[in-house]
């Protein structure tokens, strides 16, 4: 019997764009001619819930609760305004889907939407948004309106609800399966009811033989089990498997047999080969060859990895396929004023990967012992561009989020050159390491190809701790790289960390001072503080003694094992810094409060910083490297010049000269040279134009010049070349 697959992402991930795992798998299955249908049940539940019909039913359910329980004044207000919510909800959702742009004018009048407690924060946000555009302001107000309804749902209908997660508490730190198992024995919740009605309809229509559930985060875990439970009960013949980020990191030592009351299989790491092997097992019961798969045999959990098939190379996995997903129904929200989080939640992004794994693979807080980080394999730039073009044709969207652990600089350069050569108009952003390969010229090239933002880990802005993390960067280097991106017009977001093992209070304060200075000099535009978490598959989790920490227990849970409780030899309570670090950052992101004493952000005594007030400013005074290595690549981003000849005479001597006038998108500029050198320059600019397949090195350009002239260095550092360097003559 031929296998038919149904792939889902259970509620909830992002509202604005589908999580890409099922699209990646569907793209692979296409290369094998295996039939599959995918669905993002998260967006489908949200759209059913946040509709006129959905709210009517919600108010009915809440009404029963109001008769027996005391609720907050805020929820009473939302209940009292139900006619206003019912009148506006469909129009607001259509607006957030980009289908009803004129509604922005109504929303911004601020007498259209009913307002509850979330709008109280508006006073403070006025200065933050300033004179933000009508569409953006309306999106933000509409987001607050949805969050008010969400607060009402949490208090009156389903305490587990959250826009981008559901019952996340049950998935987090679930060393034991007991609590989740118990929750699954209860009657389905109101939100479960919506999910299961959609699932029922889809299963009846598709009639799959294999049901694959991707669980990227703890906030998808409960819904995944609920979905599996329903299918097991009503369609016991359908085989059910789980894969994705959560099992990959959390379930590697799974031993609780009760999990297999819901799932037949749980697969780890890259899904392509495990799924292919699973299909062979389902179609032929004697096959018995599995790849990284947990299953139940004789009542015991067994892990089978006896397949001789290798994992597929990145070049063989196909182009992610977004068909079946409701691409025009996702909703863009603006919930907070952090510019990077804003990009995350606003607009539809096609997701792609430049390279599997991480080319650095050393950071001690990271899961570097697992294949998704450890196995590094880049994709050729030409193949990446082919995939981008295919996805643009399929989705109609030309925005790309490369979801790499850290995009490799050499591959980013190759991709940018390929995008420019093909004259693609794309917008893209990705995650990087702040390493010195990101020169001023490389950043300009990336910007020219459509790169609008990068995010990278500054982690703890302290050189001692960066060394302990094995980050391979210094704070000074980060400052220079962020400057290069900022000057090229690419937004920079920094991941910041506090509470790393052995981190002292002094180092936390000094780290905050570094961050303050990076924002003050204008080389960082966005950031976010995360508290360090010790995970089982990172060097800190594997060898805690090297980092001055002690695990609370060595006992493995029977269900999830990833986050580890530990005690730090310093005995510092890092939690207490959370509020002050986040509040100061919020202000720095808006360009204010740089003159505050660091002490002002904390309600307890902190030591004075030991960082010089001009540390970052001084680090940026050093000149950018003028890279003239023989192997450096020389590329011209500009166009062909208009040429004018003229003669200059002085004391009876005359010279033939040339004026070359160039037009770029914003302005025009001219340079003057003598006739012979000018002719050579026009010819070489055509050869090194970014539209050509051949790329010339510095040495090749120099040798070409020296066939006709002498003293290339004198020419290379002359005023005309310096001018061209400012307008797109890049040394990479």
C-alpha positions as CSV (number, residue, x, y, z in Angstrom):
1,X,0.0,0.0,0.0
2,X,1.4,3.4,-1.0
3,X,2.1,5.7,2.0
4,X,0.5,9.1,2.1
5,X,1.9,11.6,4.6
6,X,0.2,14.4,6.5
7,X,2.8,16.8,8.1
8,X,1.7,19.4,10.7
9,X,3.1,22.0,13.0
10,X,0.8,22.0,16.0
11,X,-0.2,25.3,17.8
12,X,1.5,27.7,18.2
13,X,4.6,29.2,16.6
14,X,4.7,32.5,14.7
15,X,1.6,34.4,13.5
16,X,3.3,36.1,10.5
17,X,5.1,33.2,8.7
18,X,5.0,29.4,8.8
19,X,7.6,27.5,10.8
20,X,9.7,26.0,7.9
21,X,10.3,22.4,9.1
22,X,7.3,20.8,7.2
23,X,8.1,22.8,4.1
24,X,11.7,21.5,4.2
25,X,10.4,17.9,4.5
26,X,7.8,18.3,1.8
27,X,10.5,19.7,-0.5
28,X,12.6,16.6,0.1
29,X,9.6,14.2,-0.3
30,X,8.9,15.8,-3.7
31,X,12.4,14.7,-4.9
32,X,11.3,11.1,-4.0
33,X,7.8,11.4,-5.6
34,X,6.3,10.7,-2.1
35,X,2.8,12.2,-1.7
36,X,2.4,14.6,1.2
37,X,0.1,17.4,2.5
38,X,1.2,19.9,5.1
39,X,-0.6,22.2,7.5
40,X,0.2,24.8,10.1
41,X,-2.6,24.2,12.6
42,X,-1.4,27.1,14.7
43,X,-2.5,29.8,12.2
44,X,-5.7,27.8,11.5
45,X,-6.7,27.8,15.1
46,X,-5.9,31.5,15.6
47,X,-8.0,32.4,12.6
48,X,-11.0,30.4,13.8
49,X,-10.6,31.8,17.3
50,X,-10.1,35.4,16.3
51,X,-13.2,35.7,14.1
52,X,-16.7,37.0,14.7
53,X,-18.0,33.5,15.0
54,X,-15.1,32.4,17.2
55,X,-15.5,35.4,19.6
56,X,-19.3,34.8,19.8
57,X,-18.6,31.2,21.0
58,X,-15.8,32.5,23.3
59,X,-18.1,35.0,25.0
60,X,-20.7,32.3,25.5
61,X,-18.2,30.0,27.3
62,X,-16.8,32.9,29.3
63,X,-20.4,33.9,30.3
64,X,-20.8,30.6,32.2
65,X,-17.6,31.3,34.1
66,X,-18.7,34.8,35.0
67,X,-21.8,33.5,36.7
68,X,-19.8,31.4,39.2
69,X,-16.4,33.1,39.5
70,X,-15.1,36.5,40.4
71,X,-13.0,37.9,37.5
72,X,-10.8,41.0,37.1
73,X,-12.2,44.4,36.2
74,X,-10.2,44.2,33.0
75,X,-12.0,41.0,31.9
76,X,-15.3,42.5,33.0
77,X,-14.6,45.5,30.7
78,X,-13.8,43.2,27.7
79,X,-16.9,41.2,28.4
80,X,-19.1,44.4,28.6
81,X,-17.6,45.6,25.2
82,X,-18.3,42.4,23.4
83,X,-20.5,44.1,20.7
84,X,-17.5,46.3,19.8
85,X,-15.1,43.4,19.6
86,X,-17.6,41.4,17.5
87,X,-18.0,44.4,15.2
88,X,-14.3,45.0,14.6
89,X,-12.6,41.6,14.8
90,X,-12.9,40.4,11.1
91,X,-11.9,43.8,9.8
92,X,-8.8,43.9,12.1
93,X,-7.6,40.4,11.1
94,X,-8.0,41.3,7.4
95,X,-6.0,44.5,8.0
96,X,-3.2,42.5,9.8
97,X,-3.2,40.0,6.8
98,X,-2.5,43.0,4.5
99,X,-5.9,42.9,2.9
100,X,-7.5,46.0,4.3
101,X,-4.9,48.8,4.4
102,X,-7.3,51.7,4.5
103,X,-8.5,50.5,8.0
104,X,-5.3,52.0,9.3
105,X,-6.8,55.4,9.1
106,X,-9.7,54.4,11.3
107,X,-7.6,52.5,13.8
108,X,-5.2,55.5,14.3
109,X,-8.2,57.8,15.1
110,X,-8.2,55.8,18.4
111,X,-12.0,55.7,18.7
112,X,-12.5,52.6,16.5
113,X,-11.0,49.8,18.6
114,X,-12.3,48.9,22.1
115,X,-9.4,49.4,24.5
116,X,-8.6,47.5,27.7
117,X,-5.5,47.2,29.9
118,X,-2.9,46.7,27.1
119,X,-3.5,50.2,25.8
120,X,-2.4,51.7,29.2
121,X,1.2,51.3,28.0
122,X,0.5,53.5,25.0
123,X,1.4,56.7,26.9
124,X,5.0,55.5,27.3
125,X,5.2,54.2,23.7
126,X,4.3,57.5,22.1
127,X,7.9,58.8,22.5
128,X,9.3,55.4,21.4
129,X,7.4,55.3,18.1
130,X,7.6,59.0,17.6
131,X,5.8,59.9,14.3
132,X,5.6,56.4,13.1
133,X,3.8,55.7,9.8
134,X,0.0,55.2,9.9
135,X,0.2,51.5,8.8
136,X,2.8,50.7,11.6
137,X,1.0,52.6,14.3
138,X,-2.3,50.9,13.3
139,X,-0.6,47.5,13.3
140,X,0.7,48.2,16.8
141,X,-2.7,49.3,18.1
142,X,-4.4,46.3,16.5
143,X,-1.8,44.1,18.2
144,X,-2.6,45.6,21.6
145,X,-6.3,44.9,20.8
146,X,-5.6,41.2,20.1
147,X,-3.5,41.0,23.3
148,X,-6.4,42.3,25.3
149,X,-8.6,39.5,23.9
150,X,-5.8,37.1,24.7
151,X,-5.7,38.3,28.3
152,X,-9.5,37.7,28.5
153,X,-9.0,34.1,27.0
154,X,-6.3,33.3,29.6
155,X,-8.4,34.5,32.5
156,X,-11.9,33.3,31.5
157,X,-11.5,30.4,29.1
158,X,-8.1,28.7,28.8
159,X,-5.2,29.5,31.1
160,X,-2.7,27.8,28.8
161,X,-3.3,30.2,25.8
162,X,-0.5,32.3,24.3
163,X,-0.1,33.6,20.8
164,X,3.2,31.9,19.9
165,X,3.0,29.0,22.4
166,X,0.4,26.8,24.1
167,X,0.7,25.2,27.5
168,X,4.4,25.9,27.3
169,X,4.9,25.3,31.1
170,X,4.1,21.6,30.5
171,X,6.8,21.3,27.9
172,X,9.5,23.2,29.8
173,X,11.6,21.3,32.3
174,X,9.4,18.2,31.7
175,X,12.0,15.7,33.1
176,X,9.0,13.6,34.1
177,X,6.1,12.8,31.7
178,X,3.7,12.7,34.7
179,X,2.3,16.3,34.6
180,X,1.8,16.3,30.8
181,X,0.3,12.7,30.9
182,X,-2.1,13.9,33.6
183,X,-3.1,17.0,31.6
184,X,-3.9,14.7,28.6
185,X,-6.2,12.6,30.7
186,X,-8.4,15.7,31.4
187,X,-11.2,16.7,29.1
188,X,-9.9,18.7,26.1
189,X,-9.8,22.5,26.7
190,X,-11.7,25.1,24.7
191,X,-8.6,25.7,22.5
192,X,-8.1,21.9,22.1
193,X,-11.7,21.7,20.8
194,X,-11.0,24.2,18.0
195,X,-7.7,22.4,17.2
196,X,-9.4,18.9,17.1
197,X,-12.3,20.1,14.9
198,X,-9.8,21.3,12.3
199,X,-7.7,18.2,12.6
200,X,-10.8,16.0,12.2
201,X,-11.7,17.8,9.0
202,X,-8.2,17.5,7.6
203,X,-7.7,13.8,8.4
204,X,-11.1,13.0,6.8
205,X,-10.1,14.9,3.6
206,X,-6.5,13.7,3.3
207,X,-6.8,10.2,4.7
208,X,-3.1,9.8,5.4
209,X,-1.4,6.6,6.3
210,X,1.4,8.4,8.1
211,X,0.9,11.4,10.4
212,X,4.1,13.4,11.1
213,X,4.1,16.1,13.8
214,X,7.0,18.6,14.0
215,X,7.5,20.0,17.5
216,X,10.0,22.8,17.3
217,X,9.5,24.3,20.8
218,X,8.2,23.4,24.3
219,X,5.1,25.5,23.5
220,X,4.1,23.0,20.8
221,X,4.5,19.9,22.8
222,X,1.1,19.7,24.6
223,X,-0.8,20.3,21.3
224,X,1.3,17.7,19.5
225,X,0.3,15.1,22.1
226,X,-3.4,16.2,22.0
227,X,-3.4,15.9,18.2
228,X,-1.7,12.5,18.3
229,X,-4.1,11.3,21.0
230,X,-7.1,12.2,18.9
231,X,-5.8,10.5,15.8
232,X,-4.8,7.3,17.8
233,X,-8.3,7.1,19.3
234,X,-10.3,7.7,16.1
235,X,-7.9,6.3,13.4
236,X,-5.7,3.7,15.2
237,X,-4.5,2.4,11.8
238,X,-2.7,5.7,11.0
239,X,1.0,5.6,12.1
240,X,2.1,8.7,14.0
241,X,5.7,10.1,14.4
242,X,7.2,13.1,16.1
243,X,10.3,15.0,15.0
244,X,11.7,18.5,15.3
245,X,13.7,20.8,17.5
246,X,12.1,19.7,20.8
247,X,12.8,15.9,20.5
248,X,16.2,16.6,19.0
249,X,17.4,18.5,22.1
250,X,15.1,17.2,24.9
251,X,14.1,13.6,24.2
252,X,17.5,11.9,23.4
253,X,17.4,9.8,26.5
254,X,13.6,9.0,26.4
255,X,12.6,5.9,28.4
256,X,8.9,6.5,29.5
257,X,6.8,3.9,27.6
258,X,3.6,5.9,28.1
259,X,4.8,8.3,25.4
260,X,4.1,5.5,22.9
261,X,0.4,5.5,23.9
262,X,0.3,8.6,21.7
263,X,3.1,8.2,19.2
264,X,4.4,5.1,17.3
265,X,7.8,6.7,16.5
266,X,10.0,9.6,17.6
267,X,12.8,10.6,15.3
268,X,15.9,12.6,16.0
269,X,18.0,15.1,14.0
270,X,17.7,15.6,10.2
271,X,14.4,14.0,9.2
272,X,14.9,13.1,5.6
273,X,16.6,9.6,5.9
274,X,14.6,8.6,9.1
275,X,11.3,9.4,7.3
276,X,12.3,7.5,4.2
277,X,13.3,4.5,6.2
278,X,10.1,4.7,8.2
279,X,8.0,4.6,5.0
280,X,10.0,1.5,3.9
281,X,9.2,-0.1,7.3
282,X,5.5,0.7,7.0
283,X,5.2,-0.6,3.4
284,X,7.2,-3.7,4.2
285,X,7.0,-5.1,7.8
286,X,10.1,-7.3,7.2
287,X,12.3,-4.3,6.3
288,X,13.4,-3.5,9.9
289,X,15.9,-0.8,9.2
290,X,15.6,2.4,11.2
291,X,17.5,5.7,11.3
292,X,17.7,7.5,14.7
293,X,14.2,6.3,15.7
294,X,12.6,5.5,19.1
295,X,9.8,2.9,19.2
296,X,8.2,0.5,21.6
297,X,9.1,-3.2,21.5
298,X,7.7,-5.7,24.1
299,X,6.6,-2.8,26.3
300,X,10.1,-1.2,26.4
301,X,11.4,1.9,24.7
302,X,14.1,1.1,22.2
303,X,16.3,3.3,20.1
304,X,17.1,1.9,16.6
305,X,19.8,3.3,14.4
306,X,20.7,0.2,12.3
307,X,20.1,1.8,8.9
308,X,23.1,1.7,6.5
309,X,21.7,4.7,4.6
310,X,23.6,8.0,5.0
311,X,22.0,11.3,5.6
312,X,21.3,13.3,2.5
313,X,23.7,16.1,1.4
314,X,22.2,19.6,1.4
315,X,22.4,19.6,-2.4
316,X,20.1,16.6,-2.5
317,X,17.3,17.7,-0.1
318,X,15.3,19.8,-2.6
319,X,13.8,23.2,-2.3
320,X,11.5,23.9,0.6
321,X,7.9,23.6,-0.6
322,X,5.3,25.9,0.9
323,X,2.3,24.6,-1.0
324,X,-0.9,23.7,1.1
325,X,0.0,26.5,3.6
326,X,-2.3,29.5,3.9
327,X,0.4,32.0,2.9
328,X,-2.0,34.9,2.4
329,X,-3.7,34.3,5.8
330,X,-0.8,34.9,8.1
331,X,-1.0,38.0,10.3
332,X,1.7,40.6,10.8
333,X,1.8,42.1,14.3
334,X,4.0,44.8,15.9
335,X,4.0,44.0,19.6
336,X,7.2,45.6,20.9
337,X,9.6,48.3,19.7
338,X,12.7,46.1,19.5
339,X,13.6,46.5,15.8
340,X,14.8,42.9,15.3
341,X,11.8,41.3,17.1
342,X,9.7,43.6,14.9
343,X,11.2,42.0,11.8
344,X,10.6,38.6,13.3
345,X,6.9,39.1,13.8
346,X,6.0,41.5,10.9
347,X,5.9,40.4,7.3
348,X,6.1,37.0,5.6
349,X,9.6,35.5,5.2
350,X,10.7,32.5,3.1
351,X,13.0,30.5,5.3
352,X,16.2,28.9,3.9
353,X,19.5,27.6,5.2
354,X,22.9,28.6,3.8
355,X,24.7,25.9,5.6
356,X,23.8,22.9,7.8
357,X,25.4,23.2,11.2
358,X,27.8,25.8,12.5
359,X,31.2,26.4,10.9
360,X,32.6,27.6,14.2
361,X,31.0,25.0,16.5
362,X,33.0,25.8,19.7
363,X,30.8,28.0,21.9
364,X,30.6,26.3,25.2
365,X,27.0,27.2,26.0
366,X,25.8,25.7,22.7
367,X,24.7,22.1,21.8
368,X,27.8,21.5,19.8
369,X,27.8,17.8,20.5
370,X,24.6,17.4,18.5
371,X,24.5,16.8,14.7
372,X,22.4,19.9,14.0
373,X,25.4,22.0,15.1
374,X,28.3,19.6,14.7
375,X,27.8,18.4,11.1
376,X,28.8,21.5,9.0
377,X,27.9,21.4,5.4
378,X,27.4,24.6,3.2
379,X,25.2,24.8,0.2
380,X,26.7,26.2,-3.1
381,X,25.7,29.8,-3.7
382,X,24.3,29.0,-7.2
383,X,22.1,26.3,-5.8
384,X,20.9,28.6,-3.0
385,X,20.0,31.2,-5.6
386,X,18.1,28.6,-7.7
387,X,16.1,27.7,-4.6
388,X,15.4,31.4,-3.9
389,X,14.1,31.9,-7.4
390,X,11.9,28.7,-7.1
391,X,10.5,29.9,-3.8
392,X,9.8,33.5,-5.1
393,X,7.9,31.9,-8.0
394,X,5.9,29.7,-5.6
395,X,5.2,32.1,-2.8
396,X,5.2,35.5,-4.5
397,X,7.4,36.7,-1.7
398,X,11.0,37.9,-2.1
399,X,11.9,38.2,1.6
400,X,14.3,35.6,2.9
401,X,15.3,34.7,6.5
402,X,18.3,32.4,6.4
403,X,17.9,30.4,9.6
404,X,21.5,29.4,10.0
405,X,23.2,28.9,13.4
406,X,25.9,31.3,12.0
407,X,26.1,32.1,8.3
408,X,29.6,31.6,7.0
409,X,31.1,34.9,5.7
410,X,32.7,33.4,2.5
411,X,29.3,31.8,1.6
412,X,27.5,35.1,2.3
413,X,29.9,36.8,-0.1
414,X,29.4,34.2,-2.8
415,X,25.6,34.4,-2.3
416,X,25.6,38.2,-2.6
417,X,27.7,38.1,-5.8
418,X,25.3,35.5,-7.3
419,X,22.2,37.5,-6.3
420,X,23.7,40.7,-7.9
421,X,24.9,38.7,-11.0
422,X,21.3,37.4,-11.5
423,X,19.9,40.9,-10.9
424,X,17.5,39.5,-8.2
425,X,15.6,42.0,-6.1
426,X,15.5,40.3,-2.7
427,X,15.5,41.3,0.9
428,X,17.3,39.0,3.4
429,X,18.7,38.7,6.9
430,X,20.5,36.1,8.9
431,X,22.5,35.2,12.0
432,X,26.3,35.7,12.1
433,X,29.4,35.6,14.2
434,X,31.0,39.0,14.6
435,X,34.2,38.0,13.0
436,X,36.9,40.1,11.4
437,X,36.1,38.8,7.9
438,X,33.2,41.3,7.9
439,X,35.2,44.1,6.5
440,X,33.7,47.4,5.4
441,X,33.6,46.3,1.7
442,X,32.1,42.9,2.4
443,X,29.3,44.7,4.4
444,X,28.7,47.0,1.5
445,X,28.4,44.1,-0.9
446,X,25.9,42.3,1.4
447,X,23.8,45.4,1.6
448,X,23.9,45.8,-2.2
449,X,22.5,42.3,-2.6
450,X,19.5,43.0,-0.3
451,X,20.8,42.2,3.2
452,X,19.0,44.5,5.6
453,X,19.9,43.0,9.0
454,X,22.2,40.6,10.9
455,X,22.0,39.3,14.4
456,X,24.9,37.9,16.3
457,X,26.0,36.8,19.7
458,X,28.0,39.3,21.7
459,X,26.9,37.2,24.6
460,X,28.8,38.5,27.7
461,X,30.5,41.7,26.7
462,X,33.7,40.8,28.6
463,X,36.9,39.5,27.1
464,X,37.6,37.0,29.9
465,X,34.1,35.4,29.5
466,X,34.2,35.5,25.7
467,X,37.4,33.4,26.0
468,X,35.7,31.0,28.4
469,X,32.7,30.8,26.0
470,X,35.3,30.1,23.2
471,X,33.5,32.7,21.1
472,X,36.6,33.5,19.1
473,X,35.9,37.3,19.2
474,X,36.8,40.2,21.4
475,X,34.6,43.1,22.4
476,X,36.8,45.4,20.3
477,X,36.4,43.2,17.3
478,X,32.6,43.1,17.7
479,X,32.6,46.9,17.8
480,X,34.5,47.2,14.5
481,X,32.2,44.6,12.8
482,X,29.0,46.3,14.0
483,X,30.4,49.6,12.8
484,X,31.1,48.1,9.3
485,X,27.5,46.8,9.1
486,X,26.0,50.0,10.5
487,X,27.9,52.2,8.1
488,X,26.8,50.0,5.2
489,X,23.2,50.5,6.2
490,X,22.6,47.0,7.7
491,X,20.8,46.8,11.0
492,X,22.7,45.0,13.8
493,X,21.0,43.0,16.6
494,X,23.1,41.6,19.5
495,X,22.2,38.6,21.6
496,X,23.4,39.4,25.1
497,X,23.8,37.0,28.0
498,X,24.1,37.3,31.7
499,X,24.6,34.8,34.5
500,X,27.3,32.7,32.7
501,X,29.2,30.4,35.0
502,X,31.7,32.2,37.2
503,X,30.5,35.6,36.0
504,X,31.0,38.1,38.7
505,X,28.8,41.1,39.5
506,X,31.6,43.4,38.4
507,X,31.6,41.6,35.0
508,X,27.8,42.0,34.6
509,X,28.2,45.7,35.3
510,X,31.1,46.1,32.9
511,X,29.2,44.1,30.3
512,X,26.3,46.6,30.6
513,X,28.7,49.5,30.2
514,X,30.1,48.0,27.0
515,X,26.6,47.6,25.7
516,X,25.7,51.2,26.7
517,X,28.8,52.5,24.8
518,X,28.0,50.4,21.7
519,X,24.5,51.9,21.5
520,X,25.8,55.4,22.4
521,X,28.3,55.5,19.5
522,X,25.5,54.2,17.2
523,X,27.0,50.8,16.0
524,X,24.2,48.7,17.6
525,X,20.6,49.2,16.8
526,X,18.9,46.3,18.7
527,X,19.7,43.8,21.4
528,X,18.1,41.4,23.8
529,X,19.4,40.0,27.2
530,X,19.0,36.3,27.8
531,X,19.8,34.6,31.1
532,X,22.3,31.7,30.7
533,X,20.7,28.3,30.7
534,X,22.8,25.2,31.1
535,X,21.9,22.5,28.6
536,X,22.8,18.8,28.6
537,X,24.5,18.7,25.2
538,X,26.8,21.8,25.6
539,X,30.4,21.7,26.9
540,X,29.2,23.4,30.1
541,X,26.5,20.7,30.6
542,X,28.9,17.8,29.7
543,X,32.0,19.1,31.7
544,X,30.5,21.4,34.4
545,X,33.6,21.0,36.6
546,X,35.7,23.0,34.0
547,X,33.3,25.9,34.4
548,X,33.0,26.1,38.2
549,X,29.5,24.8,38.4
550,X,27.9,21.7,39.9
551,X,24.8,19.8,38.5
552,X,22.1,19.4,41.1
553,X,21.6,15.8,40.0
554,X,23.2,13.3,37.7
555,X,19.9,11.4,37.4
556,X,18.4,11.4,33.9
557,X,14.6,12.1,33.6
558,X,12.5,9.5,31.8
559,X,11.1,12.1,29.5
560,X,12.8,15.4,28.6
561,X,16.4,16.1,29.4
562,X,18.0,19.4,28.3
563,X,17.9,22.3,30.8
564,X,20.0,21.4,33.8
565,X,19.6,22.9,37.3
566,X,23.1,23.8,38.7
567,X,24.8,25.8,41.4
568,X,27.5,28.3,40.5
569,X,30.6,28.5,42.7
570,X,30.1,32.3,42.9
571,X,26.7,31.9,44.6
572,X,25.4,35.1,42.9
573,X,21.7,35.5,42.3
574,X,21.8,36.5,38.6
575,X,18.0,36.8,38.4
576,X,17.9,40.1,40.2
577,X,19.8,41.8,37.3
578,X,17.1,40.9,34.8
579,X,14.8,43.9,35.2
580,X,17.6,46.5,35.2
581,X,19.4,45.1,32.2
582,X,16.3,44.9,30.2
583,X,15.0,48.4,31.2
584,X,18.3,50.0,30.4
585,X,18.5,48.3,27.0
586,X,14.9,49.4,26.1
587,X,16.0,53.0,26.7
588,X,19.4,52.6,24.9
589,X,17.6,51.2,21.8
590,X,15.7,54.5,21.7
591,X,18.8,56.6,21.9
592,X,18.2,58.0,25.4
593,X,19.5,57.8,29.0
594,X,23.2,57.3,28.0
595,X,24.1,59.8,30.7
596,X,22.4,57.8,33.5
597,X,24.6,56.3,36.1
598,X,24.5,52.5,35.7
599,X,23.5,52.4,39.4
600,X,20.2,54.1,38.4
601,X,18.9,51.0,36.6
602,X,19.1,48.8,39.8
603,X,17.4,49.0,43.1
604,X,20.4,47.4,44.9
605,X,23.9,48.5,45.2
606,X,26.3,47.6,42.3
607,X,30.0,48.4,41.9
608,X,31.2,51.1,39.6
609,X,32.3,50.0,36.1
610,X,36.0,49.5,35.5
611,X,35.6,50.1,31.7
612,X,37.0,53.4,30.4
613,X,34.1,55.7,29.3
614,X,35.7,55.9,25.8
615,X,36.6,52.2,25.4
616,X,34.4,51.6,22.3
617,X,35.0,55.1,20.9
618,X,38.8,54.5,21.0
619,X,38.5,51.0,19.6
620,X,36.8,52.5,16.5
621,X,39.4,55.2,15.8
622,X,41.7,52.7,14.2
623,X,41.5,52.8,10.4
624,X,39.7,50.1,8.5
625,X,42.0,47.7,6.9
626,X,42.7,48.6,3.3
627,X,42.7,45.0,2.1
628,X,45.2,44.6,-0.8
629,X,46.1,40.9,-0.4
630,X,47.1,39.5,-3.8
631,X,44.1,37.0,-3.5
632,X,41.5,39.6,-2.6
633,X,38.7,39.8,-5.0
634,X,38.0,43.1,-6.8
635,X,34.4,43.8,-7.8
636,X,32.7,46.9,-9.3
637,X,29.1,47.4,-8.3
638,X,28.6,50.6,-10.4
639,X,27.6,51.0,-14.0
640,X,29.4,52.2,-17.2
641,X,30.6,55.8,-17.2
642,X,29.9,58.6,-19.7
643,X,33.3,59.5,-21.2
644,X,34.4,63.0,-22.2
645,X,37.9,63.8,-23.7
646,X,39.6,67.1,-23.3
647,X,43.1,68.5,-23.6
648,X,44.9,70.5,-21.0
649,X,47.8,72.7,-21.9
650,X,50.5,74.3,-19.7
651,X,53.7,76.2,-20.8
652,X,53.5,74.8,-24.3
653,X,52.9,71.2,-23.2
654,X,49.5,69.5,-23.6
655,X,48.0,66.4,-22.1
656,X,45.1,64.4,-23.3
657,X,42.7,63.8,-20.3
658,X,39.4,62.1,-19.7
659,X,36.4,62.8,-17.5
660,X,34.4,59.7,-16.5
661,X,30.9,60.5,-15.1
662,X,29.1,57.8,-13.2
663,X,25.5,57.6,-12.1
664,X,24.5,55.6,-9.1
665,X,20.9,55.3,-7.7
666,X,21.2,58.4,-5.6
667,X,23.7,60.8,-7.2
668,X,26.3,61.3,-10.0
669,X,30.0,61.8,-9.6
670,X,33.0,62.4,-11.9
671,X,36.7,61.5,-11.9
672,X,39.5,62.7,-14.1
673,X,42.5,60.7,-15.4
674,X,45.0,60.9,-18.2
675,X,43.7,59.3,-21.5
676,X,45.7,56.1,-21.5
677,X,45.0,55.2,-17.8
678,X,41.4,56.3,-18.3
679,X,40.9,53.9,-21.2
680,X,42.5,51.1,-19.2
681,X,40.2,51.9,-16.2
682,X,37.0,51.8,-18.4
683,X,38.1,48.4,-19.7
684,X,39.0,46.9,-16.3
685,X,35.7,48.2,-14.7
686,X,33.8,46.3,-17.4
687,X,35.8,43.1,-16.6
688,X,35.3,43.3,-12.8
689,X,31.6,44.3,-13.0
690,X,29.5,42.3,-10.6
691,X,27.4,41.0,-13.6
692,X,30.3,38.9,-14.9
693,X,30.8,35.3,-13.9
694,X,34.6,35.6,-13.7
695,X,35.9,37.4,-10.6
696,X,39.3,39.0,-10.8
697,X,41.8,39.1,-7.9
698,X,43.9,42.1,-6.9
699,X,46.9,40.4,-8.3
700,X,45.2,39.9,-11.7
701,X,44.2,43.5,-11.9
702,X,47.7,44.6,-10.9
703,X,49.3,42.4,-13.5
704,X,46.9,43.6,-16.2
705,X,47.8,47.2,-15.4
706,X,51.5,46.5,-15.5
707,X,51.3,45.2,-19.1
708,X,50.9,48.9,-20.1
709,X,52.1,51.0,-17.2
710,X,54.4,51.2,-14.2
711,X,53.8,51.8,-10.5
712,X,50.4,50.3,-9.9
713,X,50.5,51.3,-6.2
714,X,50.7,55.0,-7.1
715,X,47.7,54.6,-9.4
716,X,45.8,52.4,-6.8
717,X,46.1,54.9,-4.1
718,X,45.3,57.9,-6.3
719,X,42.4,60.2,-5.9
720,X,40.2,58.7,-8.8
721,X,40.5,55.2,-7.3
722,X,39.8,56.5,-3.8
723,X,36.6,58.1,-5.2
724,X,35.6,54.9,-6.9
725,X,36.2,53.0,-3.7
726,X,33.6,55.2,-2.1
727,X,31.0,54.4,-4.8
728,X,31.2,50.7,-5.2
729,X,34.7,49.5,-6.1
730,X,35.1,46.8,-3.5
731,X,38.1,44.8,-2.4
732,X,36.8,41.5,-0.9
